Amino acid sequence: MPQINWTQTAGLTGFALAAIFCWRAADRQRGPWRMLAMFYALLCVELVANTRHTLLRTIGGIFGLGSYYMDRRPVQLAALAILVGLVVWLAWRTMRTAARRPGVRSARIVALAATSLFAAEIVSLHQIDAVMYRRIGPVMLIGWLWLACGVCAAIVAVGARPARKRRSR
């Protein structure tokens, strides 16, 4: 079993809370709550398994970390541009399609923010890494951000109102 550090513990705490409360919200309101619960549960698994780091090591092994490592900045910038474009597009679609259900828009935006954190970590620009891996107490900034995303998702899920019952005439 891998050893869990304080940064991972912060993320696990936030995402586990989000998974639990999104699952419970699915009993009260129709919408993507169960899917969001499974998404946050998968993030918990990812934090323990560290698949993103394994993926980076594998890609580095394929390309060889020697000369490629120094020349990868254009690839990183292109990947970052694609990710930013994708995030903007998904946020725009979320704003358009989730307007009719209370809480769904906010829940999707928080899930998008959590996904963006993992994507930024995978792209691995040194300047971004330097900020995200800065320690604030025993936890790196990225751990606090994961915790914040999870807590925000849990709060949104708690606020999911029961679906209105239609009156029959």
DSSP file (Angstrom, degrees, kcal/mol; ACC not computed):
  #  RESIDUE AA STRUCTURE BP1 BP2  ACC     N-H-->O    O-->H-N    N-H-->O    O-->H-N    TCO  KAPPA ALPHA  PHI   PSI    X-CA   Y-CA   Z-CA
    1    1 A M              0   0    0      0, 0.0     2,-0.0     0, 0.0     0, 0.0   0.000 360.0 360.0 360.0 130.6    0.0    0.0    0.0
    2    2 A P        -     0   0    0      0, 0.0     2,-0.4     0, 0.0    47,-0.0  -0.326 360.0-109.0 -68.8 151.1    1.4    3.4   -1.0
    3    3 A Q        -     0   0    0      1,-0.0     2,-0.4    -2,-0.0     0, 0.0  -0.660  30.6-141.5 -80.8 132.8    2.2    5.9    1.7
    4    4 A I        -     0   0    0     -2,-0.4     2,-0.1     4,-0.0    44,-0.1  -0.811  13.8-154.7 -98.6 131.2   -0.2    8.8    1.7
    5    5 A N     >  -     0   0    0     -2,-0.4     4,-2.3     1,-0.1     5,-0.1  -0.421  33.6 -96.6 -97.3 178.0    1.2   12.3    2.4
    6    6 A W  H  > S+     0   0    0    132,-0.2     4,-2.2     1,-0.2     5,-0.1   0.839 122.2  54.8 -65.7 -33.8   -0.6   15.4    3.8
    7    7 A T  H  > S+     0   0    0    131,-0.3     4,-2.0     2,-0.2    -1,-0.2   0.935 111.2  44.4 -65.0 -45.7   -1.3   16.8    0.4
    8    8 A Q  H  > S+     0   0    0      1,-0.2     4,-3.3     2,-0.2     5,-0.2   0.885 110.5  55.9 -64.6 -37.9   -2.9   13.7   -0.8
    9    9 A T  H  X S+     0   0    0     -4,-2.3     4,-2.5     2,-0.2    -2,-0.2   0.901 106.2  50.6 -61.7 -41.0   -4.9   13.5    2.5
   10   10 A A  H  X S+     0   0    0     -4,-2.2     4,-2.3     2,-0.2    -1,-0.2   0.939 114.0  44.5 -61.6 -46.8   -6.3   17.0    1.9
   11   11 A G  H  X S+     0   0    0     -4,-2.0     4,-2.9     1,-0.2     5,-0.3   0.923 113.0  50.5 -64.1 -44.5   -7.4   16.0   -1.6
   12   12 A L  H  X S+     0   0    0     -4,-3.3     4,-2.5     1,-0.2     5,-0.3   0.904 110.1  50.9 -59.5 -41.8   -8.8   12.7   -0.5
   13   13 A T  H  X S+     0   0    0     -4,-2.5     4,-2.2    -5,-0.2    -2,-0.2   0.952 114.3  42.9 -61.3 -50.3  -10.8   14.4    2.3
   14   14 A G  H  X S+     0   0    0     -4,-2.3     4,-2.2     1,-0.2    -2,-0.2   0.937 117.8  43.9 -62.9 -47.9  -12.3   16.9   -0.1
   15   15 A F  H  X S+     0   0    0     -4,-2.9     4,-2.5     2,-0.2    -1,-0.2   0.838 111.9  53.2 -71.2 -32.1  -13.1   14.5   -2.9
   16   16 A A  H  X S+     0   0    0     -4,-2.5     4,-2.5    -5,-0.3    -1,-0.2   0.922 109.9  48.7 -66.6 -42.6  -14.5   11.9   -0.6
   17   17 A L  H  X S+     0   0    0     -4,-2.2     4,-2.6    -5,-0.3     5,-0.3   0.930 112.1  49.5 -59.5 -44.4  -16.8   14.4    0.9
   18   18 A A  H  X S+     0   0    0     -4,-2.2     4,-2.5     1,-0.2     5,-0.3   0.923 110.8  49.4 -61.2 -44.7  -17.8   15.5   -2.6
   19   19 A A  H  X S+     0   0    0     -4,-2.5     4,-2.0     2,-0.2    -1,-0.2   0.926 113.2  46.5 -61.2 -45.3  -18.5   11.9   -3.6
   20   20 A I  H  X S+     0   0    0     -4,-2.5     4,-2.0     1,-0.2    -2,-0.2   0.943 116.8  42.0 -63.5 -49.1  -20.6   11.1   -0.5
   21   21 A F  H  X S+     0   0    0     -4,-2.6     4,-1.9     1,-0.2    -1,-0.2   0.825 113.1  52.4 -74.7 -29.8  -22.7   14.3   -0.7
   22   22 A C  H  X S+     0   0    0     -4,-2.5     4,-1.3    -5,-0.3    -1,-0.2   0.894 109.5  50.9 -67.9 -38.2  -23.2   14.1   -4.5
   23   23 A W  H  X S+     0   0    0     -4,-2.0     4,-0.5    -5,-0.3     3,-0.3   0.917 111.8  46.8 -62.9 -42.8  -24.4   10.5   -4.1
   24   24 A R  H >X S+     0   0    0     -4,-2.0     3,-1.0     1,-0.2     4,-0.5   0.849 106.4  58.5 -68.2 -33.9  -26.8   11.6   -1.5
   25   25 A A  H >X S+     0   0    0     -4,-1.9     4,-2.4     1,-0.2     3,-1.1   0.811  94.1  66.8 -65.2 -28.8  -28.0   14.5   -3.7
   26   26 A A  H 3< S+     0   0    0     -4,-1.3    -1,-0.2    -3,-0.3    -2,-0.2   0.777  95.5  56.8 -63.8 -25.5  -29.0   12.0   -6.4
   27   27 A D  H << S+     0   0    0     -3,-1.0    -1,-0.3    -4,-0.5    -2,-0.2   0.742 115.3  36.9 -74.7 -22.6  -31.7   10.7   -4.1
   28   28 A R  H << S+     0   0    0     -3,-1.1   135,-2.4    -4,-0.5     2,-0.4   0.748 122.4  27.8 -99.9 -28.9  -33.2   14.2   -3.8
   29   29 A Q  S  < S-     0   0    0     -4,-2.4    -1,-0.2   133,-0.2     4,-0.2  -0.995  72.0-121.3-142.8 138.3  -32.8   15.7   -7.3
   30   30 A R        +     0   0    0     -2,-0.4    -3,-0.1    -3,-0.1    -2,-0.0  -0.367  67.4  76.1 -69.2 157.2  -32.5   14.5  -10.8
   31   31 A G  S    S-     0   0    0     -5,-0.1     3,-0.5     1,-0.1     4,-0.2  -0.908  97.3 -38.3 136.1-163.3  -29.4   15.4  -12.7
   32   32 A P  S  > S+     0   0    0      0, 0.0     4,-2.6     0, 0.0     5,-0.2   0.147  87.6 117.2 -85.6  21.4  -25.8   14.4  -12.9
   33   33 A W  H  > S+     0   0    0     -4,-0.2     4,-2.4     1,-0.2     5,-0.1   0.889  75.8  45.9 -62.7 -43.4  -25.3   13.8   -9.2
   34   34 A R  H  > S+     0   0    0     -3,-0.5     4,-2.4     2,-0.2    -1,-0.2   0.912 113.8  50.1 -65.6 -40.5  -24.4   10.1   -9.3
   35   35 A M  H  > S+     0   0    0     -4,-0.2     4,-2.2     1,-0.2    -2,-0.2   0.906 111.4  48.7 -63.0 -41.0  -22.0   10.7  -12.2
   36   36 A L  H  X S+     0   0    0     -4,-2.6     4,-2.5     2,-0.2    -2,-0.2   0.889 108.8  53.9 -65.0 -38.9  -20.4   13.5  -10.2
   37   37 A A  H  X S+     0   0    0     -4,-2.4     4,-2.0    -5,-0.2    -2,-0.2   0.920 110.5  46.0 -60.9 -43.5  -20.1   11.2   -7.2
   38   38 A M  H  X S+     0   0    0     -4,-2.4     4,-2.3     2,-0.2    -1,-0.2   0.875 110.0  55.2 -67.4 -36.2  -18.4    8.5   -9.3
   39   39 A F  H  X S+     0   0    0     -4,-2.2     4,-1.9     2,-0.2    -2,-0.2   0.936 110.3  44.6 -60.1 -47.7  -16.1   11.2  -10.8
   40   40 A Y  H  X S+     0   0    0     -4,-2.5     4,-1.8     1,-0.2    -1,-0.2   0.847 111.0  53.9 -68.9 -33.2  -15.0   12.3   -7.3
   41   41 A A  H  X S+     0   0    0     -4,-2.0     4,-2.1    -5,-0.2    -1,-0.2   0.900 107.9  51.0 -65.0 -39.2  -14.5    8.7   -6.2
   42   42 A L  H  X S+     0   0    0     -4,-2.3     4,-2.7     1,-0.2    -2,-0.2   0.872 106.2  54.6 -65.0 -36.7  -12.3    8.2   -9.2
   43   43 A L  H  X S+     0   0    0     -4,-1.9     4,-2.3     2,-0.2    -1,-0.2   0.889 106.5  52.1 -63.4 -37.2  -10.3   11.3   -8.2
   44   44 A C  H  X S+     0   0    0     -4,-1.8     4,-1.5     2,-0.2    -2,-0.2   0.936 110.5  47.4 -61.4 -45.9   -9.8    9.7   -4.8
   45   45 A V  H  X S+     0   0    0     -4,-2.1     4,-2.9     1,-0.2     5,-0.3   0.916 110.9  52.3 -61.2 -42.7   -8.5    6.5   -6.5
   46   46 A E  H  X S+     0   0    0     -4,-2.7     4,-2.7     1,-0.2     5,-0.5   0.890 105.3  54.7 -62.3 -40.0   -6.2    8.6   -8.7
   47   47 A L  H  < S+     0   0    0     -4,-2.3    -1,-0.2     1,-0.2    -2,-0.2   0.859 114.8  40.1 -62.9 -34.5   -4.7   10.4   -5.7
   48   48 A V  H  < S+     0   0    0     -4,-1.5    -2,-0.2    -3,-0.2    -1,-0.2   0.900 121.6  40.7 -79.6 -42.3   -3.8    7.1   -4.1
   49   49 A A  H  < S-     0   0    0     -4,-2.9    -2,-0.2    -5,-0.2    -3,-0.2   0.721  90.2-148.0 -80.7 -21.9   -2.7    5.3   -7.3
   50   50 A N    >X  +     0   0    0     -4,-2.7     4,-1.7    -5,-0.3     3,-0.5   0.889  33.8 162.5  55.5  43.4   -0.8    8.4   -8.7
   51   51 A T  H 3>  +     0   0    0     -5,-0.5     4,-2.6     1,-0.2     5,-0.2   0.809  67.0  62.0 -64.7 -28.9   -1.6    7.4  -12.3
   52   52 A R  H 3> S+     0   0    0     -6,-0.2     4,-2.0     1,-0.2    -1,-0.2   0.887 105.6  46.1 -65.4 -36.6   -0.8   10.9  -13.6
   53   53 A H  H <> S+     0   0    0     -3,-0.5     4,-2.3     2,-0.2    -1,-0.2   0.880 112.0  50.7 -72.0 -37.5    2.8   10.6  -12.4
   54   54 A T  H  X S+     0   0    0     -4,-1.7     4,-2.4     2,-0.2    -2,-0.2   0.906 109.8  51.5 -63.3 -41.7    3.1    7.1  -13.9
   55   55 A L  H  X S+     0   0    0     -4,-2.6     4,-2.6     2,-0.2     5,-0.2   0.918 109.9  48.8 -60.9 -44.9    1.7    8.5  -17.2
   56   56 A L  H  X S+     0   0    0     -4,-2.0     4,-2.6     1,-0.2    -2,-0.2   0.904 111.6  48.9 -63.0 -41.5    4.3   11.3  -17.2
   57   57 A R  H  X S+     0   0    0     -4,-2.3     4,-2.2     2,-0.2    -1,-0.2   0.900 111.9  49.5 -64.7 -39.9    7.1    8.8  -16.5
   58   58 A T  H  X S+     0   0    0     -4,-2.4     4,-2.1     2,-0.2    -2,-0.2   0.929 112.4  46.4 -64.5 -46.2    5.9    6.5  -19.2
   59   59 A I  H  X S+     0   0    0     -4,-2.6     4,-2.3     1,-0.2     5,-0.2   0.914 112.2  51.6 -62.7 -42.3    5.7    9.4  -21.7
   60   60 A G  H  X S+     0   0    0     -4,-2.6     4,-1.5     1,-0.2    -1,-0.2   0.880 109.5  50.4 -60.8 -38.4    9.1   10.6  -20.6
   61   61 A G  H  < S+     0   0    0     -4,-2.2    -1,-0.2     2,-0.2    -2,-0.2   0.870 109.6  50.8 -67.4 -37.3   10.5    7.1  -21.2
   62   62 A I  H  < S+     0   0    0     -4,-2.1    -2,-0.2     1,-0.2    -1,-0.2   0.932 120.3  33.7 -65.5 -45.7    9.1    6.9  -24.6
   63   63 A F  H  < S-     0   0    0     -4,-2.3     5,-0.3    -5,-0.1    -1,-0.2   0.625 113.6-118.2 -86.7 -13.2   10.5   10.2  -25.7
   64   64 A G     <  -     0   0    0     -4,-1.5     4,-0.5    -5,-0.2     5,-0.3   0.601  10.2-124.6  77.1 123.3   13.7    9.9  -23.7
   65   65 A L  S    S+     0   0    0      3,-0.2     4,-0.3     2,-0.1     5,-0.2   0.528  88.1  86.2 -81.0  -4.3   14.2   12.6  -21.0
   66   66 A G  S  > S-     0   0    0      2,-0.1     4,-0.7     3,-0.1     3,-0.2   0.920 110.6  -6.9 -61.1 -98.6   17.6   13.6  -22.3
   67   67 A S  H  > S+     0   0    0      1,-0.2     4,-1.3     2,-0.2     3,-0.3   0.813 132.3  62.5 -73.0 -29.8   17.4   16.3  -25.1
   68   68 A Y  H  > S+     0   0    0     -4,-0.5     4,-0.6    -5,-0.3    -1,-0.2   0.888  93.8  62.2 -63.7 -38.2   13.6   16.1  -25.3
   69   69 A Y  H >4 S+     0   0    0     -5,-0.3     3,-0.7    -4,-0.3    -1,-0.2   0.891 107.8  42.8 -56.9 -40.8   13.1   17.2  -21.7
   70   70 A M  H 3< S+     0   0    0     -4,-0.7     3,-0.4    -3,-0.3    -1,-0.3   0.795 118.0  46.4 -74.9 -27.5   14.8   20.6  -22.4
   71   71 A D  H 3< S+     0   0    0     -4,-1.3     4,-0.4    -3,-0.2    -1,-0.2   0.273  85.2  92.6 -97.9  11.0   12.9   20.9  -25.8
   72   72 A R    <X  +     0   0    0     -3,-0.7     4,-2.6    -4,-0.6     3,-0.3   0.571  55.5  94.1 -84.6  -7.0    9.5   20.0  -24.5
   73   73 A R  H  > S+     0   0    0     -3,-0.4     4,-2.8     1,-0.2     5,-0.2   0.881  83.9  51.0 -54.8 -44.4    8.3   23.6  -23.7
   74   74 A P  H  > S+     0   0    0      0, 0.0     4,-2.2     0, 0.0    -1,-0.2   0.906 111.8  48.3 -60.7 -38.7    6.6   24.1  -27.1
   75   75 A V  H  > S+     0   0    0     -4,-0.4     4,-2.6    -3,-0.3    -2,-0.2   0.916 112.1  49.5 -65.5 -42.5    4.7   20.8  -26.7
   76   76 A Q  H  X S+     0   0    0     -4,-2.6     4,-2.8     2,-0.2    -1,-0.2   0.923 111.2  48.7 -62.0 -44.7    3.7   21.9  -23.1
   77   77 A L  H  X S+     0   0    0     -4,-2.8     4,-2.5     2,-0.2    -1,-0.2   0.893 112.0  48.9 -64.5 -39.5    2.5   25.3  -24.3
   78   78 A A  H  X S+     0   0    0     -4,-2.2     4,-2.3    -5,-0.2    -1,-0.2   0.925 112.9  47.8 -64.2 -44.1    0.5   23.7  -27.1
   79   79 A A  H  X S+     0   0    0     -4,-2.6     4,-2.6     1,-0.2    -2,-0.2   0.902 112.1  50.1 -62.9 -40.9   -1.0   21.2  -24.7
   80   80 A L  H  X S+     0   0    0     -4,-2.8     4,-2.8     2,-0.2     5,-0.2   0.909 109.6  50.5 -64.5 -42.1   -1.8   24.0  -22.3
   81   81 A A  H  X S+     0   0    0     -4,-2.5     4,-2.3     2,-0.2    -2,-0.2   0.909 112.0  47.8 -62.1 -41.8   -3.5   26.1  -25.1
   82   82 A I  H  X S+     0   0    0     -4,-2.3     4,-2.5     2,-0.2    -2,-0.2   0.923 113.1  48.3 -64.2 -44.0   -5.6   23.1  -26.0
   83   83 A L  H  X S+     0   0    0     -4,-2.6     4,-2.7     2,-0.2    -2,-0.2   0.908 111.5  49.1 -64.1 -42.4   -6.5   22.5  -22.4
   84   84 A V  H  X S+     0   0    0     -4,-2.8     4,-2.6     2,-0.2     5,-0.2   0.926 112.4  48.8 -62.9 -43.7   -7.4   26.1  -21.8
   85   85 A G  H  X S+     0   0    0     -4,-2.3     4,-2.5    -5,-0.2    -2,-0.2   0.916 112.3  48.4 -60.6 -43.2   -9.6   26.1  -24.9
   86   86 A L  H  X S+     0   0    0     -4,-2.5     4,-2.8     2,-0.2     5,-0.2   0.911 111.6  49.3 -63.8 -43.4  -11.3   22.9  -23.8
   87   87 A V  H  X S+     0   0    0     -4,-2.7     4,-2.6     2,-0.2    -2,-0.2   0.917 112.1  48.2 -62.9 -43.8  -12.0   24.3  -20.3
   88   88 A V  H  X S+     0   0    0     -4,-2.6     4,-2.4     2,-0.2    -2,-0.2   0.926 113.3  47.8 -62.8 -44.2  -13.4   27.5  -21.8
   89   89 A W  H  X S+     0   0    0     -4,-2.5     4,-2.6    -5,-0.2    -2,-0.2   0.926 113.2  47.2 -63.2 -45.2  -15.6   25.6  -24.2
   90   90 A L  H  X S+     0   0    0     -4,-2.8     4,-2.5     2,-0.2    -2,-0.2   0.888 112.1  50.6 -64.6 -38.9  -16.8   23.2  -21.5
   91   91 A A  H  X S+     0   0    0     -4,-2.6     4,-2.4    -5,-0.2    -1,-0.2   0.920 110.8  49.2 -64.1 -42.5  -17.5   26.1  -19.1
   92   92 A W  H  X S+     0   0    0     -4,-2.4     4,-1.6     2,-0.2    -2,-0.2   0.927 112.7  47.1 -62.2 -45.1  -19.5   27.9  -21.9
   93   93 A R  H  X S+     0   0    0     -4,-2.6     4,-2.9     1,-0.2     5,-0.3   0.893 111.3  52.2 -63.5 -39.0  -21.5   24.7  -22.6
   94   94 A T  H  X S+     0   0    0     -4,-2.5     4,-2.1     1,-0.2    -2,-0.2   0.916 107.4  51.5 -63.0 -43.3  -22.2   24.2  -18.9
   95   95 A M  H  < S+     0   0    0     -4,-2.4    -1,-0.2     1,-0.2    -2,-0.2   0.853 116.2  41.9 -63.3 -34.0  -23.4   27.8  -18.5
   96   96 A R  H  < S+     0   0    0     -4,-1.6     3,-0.4    -5,-0.2    -2,-0.2   0.894 122.0  35.0 -79.1 -41.8  -25.8   27.2  -21.4
   97   97 A T  H  < S+     0   0    0     -4,-2.9     3,-0.4     1,-0.2    -3,-0.2   0.723 113.4  51.9 -92.9 -21.9  -27.1   23.7  -20.7
   98   98 A A  S >< S+     0   0    0     -4,-2.1     3,-0.8    -5,-0.3     7,-0.6   0.240  76.0 102.9-100.7  14.9  -27.3   23.5  -16.9
   99   99 A A  T 3  S+     0   0    0     -3,-0.4    -1,-0.2     1,-0.2    -2,-0.1   0.755  73.8  58.8 -71.0 -23.8  -29.3   26.7  -16.4
  100  100 A R  T 3  S+     0   0    0     -3,-0.4    -1,-0.2     1,-0.1    -2,-0.1   0.650  96.6  64.9 -84.2 -13.7  -32.6   24.9  -15.7
  101  101 A R  S X> S-     0   0    0     -3,-0.8     3,-1.0     2,-0.0     4,-0.8  -0.935  85.2-122.7-115.9 122.4  -31.5   22.8  -12.7
  102  102 A P  T 34 S+     0   0    0      0, 0.0    59,-0.2     0, 0.0    -2,-0.1  -0.363  92.9   5.7 -63.6 133.2  -30.5   24.4   -9.5
  103  103 A G  T 3> S+     0   0    0     -2,-0.1     4,-2.6    57,-0.1     5,-0.2   0.076 102.6  97.7  87.7 -25.0  -27.0   23.6   -8.3
  104  104 A V  H <> S+     0   0    0     -3,-1.0     4,-2.5     2,-0.2     5,-0.2   0.915  82.3  50.8 -65.8 -42.4  -26.1   21.6  -11.4
  105  105 A R  H  X S+     0   0    0     -4,-0.8     4,-2.3    -7,-0.6    -1,-0.2   0.952 113.6  44.5 -59.1 -50.1  -24.3   24.5  -13.0
  106  106 A S  H  > S+     0   0    0      1,-0.2     4,-2.3     2,-0.2    -1,-0.2   0.900 112.1  53.1 -61.6 -41.5  -22.2   25.1   -9.9
  107  107 A A  H  X S+     0   0    0     -4,-2.6     4,-2.1     1,-0.2    -1,-0.2   0.905 110.8  46.4 -62.3 -42.0  -21.5   21.4   -9.5
  108  108 A R  H  X S+     0   0    0     -4,-2.5     4,-2.3     2,-0.2    -1,-0.2   0.888 110.4  52.7 -68.7 -38.4  -20.2   21.1  -13.0
  109  109 A I  H  X S+     0   0    0     -4,-2.3     4,-2.1    -5,-0.2    -2,-0.2   0.912 110.0  48.5 -63.4 -41.7  -18.1   24.2  -12.7
  110  110 A V  H  X S+     0   0    0     -4,-2.3     4,-2.3     2,-0.2    -1,-0.2   0.911 111.3  49.8 -65.1 -41.7  -16.4   22.8   -9.6
  111  111 A A  H  X S+     0   0    0     -4,-2.1     4,-2.4     1,-0.2    -1,-0.2   0.886 110.2  51.3 -63.0 -37.9  -15.8   19.5  -11.3
  112  112 A L  H  X S+     0   0    0     -4,-2.3     4,-2.3     2,-0.2    -1,-0.2   0.883 108.4  51.3 -65.1 -39.1  -14.3   21.3  -14.2
  113  113 A A  H  X S+     0   0    0     -4,-2.1     4,-1.7     2,-0.2    -2,-0.2   0.917 110.4  48.7 -64.2 -43.1  -12.0   23.2  -11.8
  114  114 A A  H  X S+     0   0    0     -4,-2.3     4,-1.6     1,-0.2    -2,-0.2   0.916 111.8  49.3 -62.9 -42.9  -10.8   20.0  -10.2
  115  115 A T  H  X S+     0   0    0     -4,-2.4     4,-2.6     1,-0.2    -1,-0.2   0.892 107.3  55.6 -62.3 -39.6  -10.2   18.5  -13.6
  116  116 A S  H  X S+     0   0    0     -4,-2.3     4,-2.8     1,-0.2    -1,-0.2   0.861 103.4  55.0 -62.6 -36.3   -8.2   21.6  -14.6
  117  117 A L  H  X S+     0   0    0     -4,-1.7     4,-1.7     2,-0.2    -1,-0.2   0.926 110.8  44.3 -62.9 -44.1   -5.9   21.1  -11.6
  118  118 A F  H  X S+     0   0    0     -4,-1.6     4,-1.9     2,-0.2    -2,-0.2   0.901 113.7  50.8 -66.8 -40.0   -5.1   17.6  -12.6
  119  119 A A  H  X S+     0   0    0     -4,-2.6     4,-2.4     1,-0.2    -2,-0.2   0.915 108.9  50.6 -64.3 -42.9   -4.6   18.7  -16.3
  120  120 A A  H  X S+     0   0    0     -4,-2.8     4,-1.7     1,-0.2     5,-0.5   0.870 109.8  51.5 -62.8 -35.7   -2.3   21.5  -15.3
  121  121 A E  H  < S+     0   0    0     -4,-1.7    -1,-0.2    -5,-0.2    -2,-0.2   0.868 109.3  49.7 -69.0 -35.7   -0.3   19.1  -13.2
  122  122 A I  H  < S+     0   0    0     -4,-1.9    -2,-0.2     1,-0.2    -1,-0.2   0.900 107.4  52.9 -69.9 -40.9    0.0   16.7  -16.2
  123  123 A V  H  < S-     0   0    0     -4,-2.4    -1,-0.2    -5,-0.1    -2,-0.2   0.891  93.7-163.5 -62.2 -38.2    1.2   19.5  -18.6
  124  124 A S     <  -     0   0    0     -4,-1.7     2,-0.4    -5,-0.2    -3,-0.1   0.903  13.7-178.7  60.0  54.6    3.8   20.3  -15.9
  125  125 A L     >  -     0   0    0     -5,-0.5     4,-3.0     1,-0.1     5,-0.2  -0.697  31.1-129.9 -76.7 136.1    5.1   23.7  -16.8
  126  126 A H  H  > S+     0   0    0     -2,-0.4     4,-2.4     1,-0.2     5,-0.1   0.862 105.5  52.2 -59.4 -37.8    7.9   24.5  -14.3
  127  127 A Q  H  > S+     0   0    0      2,-0.2     4,-1.1     1,-0.2    -1,-0.2   0.904 113.5  43.4 -66.8 -40.1    6.4   27.9  -13.4
  128  128 A I  H  > S+     0   0    0      2,-0.2     4,-2.9    -3,-0.2     3,-0.4   0.923 113.8  51.2 -69.8 -43.8    3.0   26.4  -12.7
  129  129 A D  H  X S+     0   0    0     -4,-3.0     4,-2.6     1,-0.2    -2,-0.2   0.891 104.7  57.8 -58.8 -40.3    4.5   23.5  -10.8
  130  130 A A  H  < S+     0   0    0     -4,-2.4    -1,-0.2    -5,-0.2    -2,-0.2   0.858 113.1  39.7 -60.2 -35.2    6.5   25.9   -8.6
  131  131 A V  H >< S+     0   0    0     -4,-1.1     3,-1.3    -3,-0.4    10,-0.3   0.935 117.1  46.7 -78.3 -48.7    3.3   27.6   -7.5
  132  132 A M  H 3< S+     0   0    0     -4,-2.9    10,-2.4     1,-0.3    11,-0.3   0.795 113.9  48.5 -67.3 -28.3    1.1   24.5   -7.1
  133  133 A Y  T 3< S+     0   0    0     -4,-2.6    -1,-0.3    -5,-0.2     2,-0.3   0.308  81.0 121.1 -96.7   9.7    3.8   22.6   -5.2
  134  134 A R    <   -     0   0    0     -3,-1.3     7,-2.5    -5,-0.1     2,-0.3  -0.545  66.1-120.1 -71.1 135.4    4.6   25.4   -2.8
  135  135 A R  E     -A  140   0A   0     -2,-0.3     2,-0.5     5,-0.2     5,-0.3  -0.598  26.2-174.6 -82.5 135.7    4.0   24.3    0.8
  136  136 A I  E >  S-A  139   0A   0      3,-3.2     3,-1.1    -2,-0.3    -1,-0.0  -0.892  76.0 -43.8-123.8  96.5    1.5   26.1    3.0
  137  137 A G  T 3  S-     0   0    0     -2,-0.5     0, 0.0     1,-0.2     0, 0.0  -0.600 121.4 -27.3  71.9-141.3    2.0   24.4    6.3
  138  138 A P  T 3  S+     0   0    0      0, 0.0     2,-0.4     0, 0.0  -131,-0.3   0.513 128.5  75.8 -82.6  -2.4    2.4   20.6    5.8
  139  139 A V  E <  S-A  136   0A   0     -3,-1.1    -3,-3.2  -133,-0.1     2,-0.1  -0.889  78.9-125.6-115.8 137.0    0.2   20.7    2.7
  140  140 A M  E >>  -A  135   0A   0     -2,-0.4     4,-1.6    -5,-0.3     3,-1.0  -0.407  33.4-107.4 -72.1 156.5    1.2   21.9   -0.8
  141  141 A L  H 3> S+     0   0    0     -7,-2.5     4,-2.3   -10,-0.3     5,-0.2   0.864 119.4  59.3 -53.6 -39.8   -1.0   24.5   -2.4
  142  142 A I  H 3> S+     0   0    0    -10,-2.4     4,-2.5     1,-0.2    -1,-0.3   0.862 102.6  53.5 -61.6 -34.2   -2.5   21.9   -4.8
  143  143 A G  H <> S+     0   0    0     -3,-1.0     4,-2.6   -11,-0.3    -1,-0.2   0.910 108.5  48.7 -64.4 -42.4   -3.7   19.9   -1.9
  144  144 A W  H  X S+     0   0    0     -4,-1.6     4,-2.5     2,-0.2    -2,-0.2   0.888 111.8  50.0 -64.0 -37.9   -5.5   22.9   -0.5
  145  145 A L  H  X S+     0   0    0     -4,-2.3     4,-2.5     2,-0.2    -2,-0.2   0.895 110.3  49.6 -67.9 -39.8   -7.1   23.5   -3.9
  146  146 A W  H  X S+     0   0    0     -4,-2.5     4,-2.5     2,-0.2    -2,-0.2   0.932 111.9  49.0 -61.6 -45.0   -8.2   19.9   -4.1
  147  147 A L  H  X S+     0   0    0     -4,-2.6     4,-2.7     1,-0.2     5,-0.2   0.920 110.9  50.3 -60.3 -44.3   -9.7   20.2   -0.7
  148  148 A A  H  X S+     0   0    0     -4,-2.5     4,-2.6     2,-0.2     5,-0.2   0.907 110.4  49.5 -62.2 -42.8  -11.5   23.5   -1.6
  149  149 A C  H  X S+     0   0    0     -4,-2.5     4,-2.5     2,-0.2    -1,-0.2   0.937 113.2  46.7 -61.6 -45.8  -12.9   21.9   -4.8
  150  150 A G  H  X S+     0   0    0     -4,-2.5     4,-2.3     2,-0.2    -2,-0.2   0.917 113.7  47.0 -63.1 -44.1  -14.2   18.9   -2.9
  151  151 A V  H  X S+     0   0    0     -4,-2.7     4,-2.6     2,-0.2    -1,-0.2   0.914 112.4  50.3 -65.5 -42.3  -15.7   21.0   -0.1
  152  152 A C  H  X S+     0   0    0     -4,-2.6     4,-2.5    -5,-0.2    -2,-0.2   0.922 111.1  48.9 -61.0 -43.6  -17.4   23.3   -2.6
  153  153 A A  H  X S+     0   0    0     -4,-2.5     4,-2.4    -5,-0.2    -2,-0.2   0.903 111.3  50.0 -62.7 -40.7  -18.8   20.4   -4.5
  154  154 A A  H  X S+     0   0    0     -4,-2.3     4,-2.5     2,-0.2    -2,-0.2   0.911 110.6  49.6 -63.9 -41.8  -20.1   18.9   -1.2
  155  155 A I  H  X S+     0   0    0     -4,-2.6     4,-1.7     2,-0.2    -2,-0.2   0.917 111.5  48.4 -63.8 -43.1  -21.7   22.2   -0.3
  156  156 A V  H  < S+     0   0    0     -4,-2.5     4,-0.3     1,-0.2    -1,-0.2   0.919 112.2  49.6 -62.3 -42.6  -23.4   22.5   -3.7
  157  157 A A  H >< S+     0   0    0     -4,-2.4     3,-1.2     1,-0.2    -2,-0.2   0.884 108.0  52.9 -65.0 -38.9  -24.7   18.9   -3.4
  158  158 A V  H 3< S+     0   0    0     -4,-2.5    -1,-0.2     1,-0.3    -2,-0.2   0.867 107.4  53.7 -62.9 -34.8  -26.0   19.6    0.1
  159  159 A G  T 3< S+     0   0    0     -4,-1.7     2,-0.3    -5,-0.2    -1,-0.3   0.503  77.9 121.0 -79.1  -3.4  -27.9   22.5   -1.3
  160  160 A A    <   -     0   0    0     -3,-1.2   -57,-0.1    -4,-0.3     3,-0.1  -0.460  59.4-140.1 -64.5 120.8  -29.6   20.4   -4.1
  161  161 A R        -     0   0    0     -2,-0.3     3,-0.1   -59,-0.2    -1,-0.1  -0.494  22.6 -95.1 -82.9 151.1  -33.2   20.8   -3.5
  162  162 A P        -     0   0    0      0, 0.0  -133,-0.2     0, 0.0    -1,-0.1  -0.342  50.1 -97.6 -60.3 144.9  -35.7   17.9   -3.9
  163  163 A A        -     0   0    0   -135,-2.4     2,-0.2     1,-0.1  -134,-0.0  -0.384  42.6-109.2 -62.9 140.0  -37.3   17.7   -7.3
  164  164 A R        -     0   0    0     -3,-0.1     2,-0.4    -2,-0.1    -1,-0.1  -0.502  28.4-127.0 -72.1 137.9  -40.7   19.3   -7.4
  165  165 A K        -     0   0    0     -2,-0.2     2,-0.2    -3,-0.1    -1,-0.1  -0.693  24.6-119.0 -84.9 136.5  -43.6   16.9   -7.7
  166  166 A R        -     0   0    0     -2,-0.4     2,-0.4     1,-0.1    -1,-0.1  -0.532  24.1-123.7 -75.3 138.5  -45.9   17.6  -10.5
  167  167 A R        -     0   0    0     -2,-0.2     2,-0.4     2,-0.0    -1,-0.1  -0.645  20.4-142.3 -80.4 135.4  -49.5   18.3   -9.5
  168  168 A S              0   0    0     -2,-0.4    -1,-0.0     1,-0.1     0, 0.0  -0.800 360.0 360.0 -97.5 142.7  -52.0   16.1  -11.2
  169  169 A R              0   0    0     -2,-0.4    -1,-0.1     0, 0.0    -2,-0.0   0.429 360.0 360.0-102.6 360.0  -55.3   17.6  -12.2
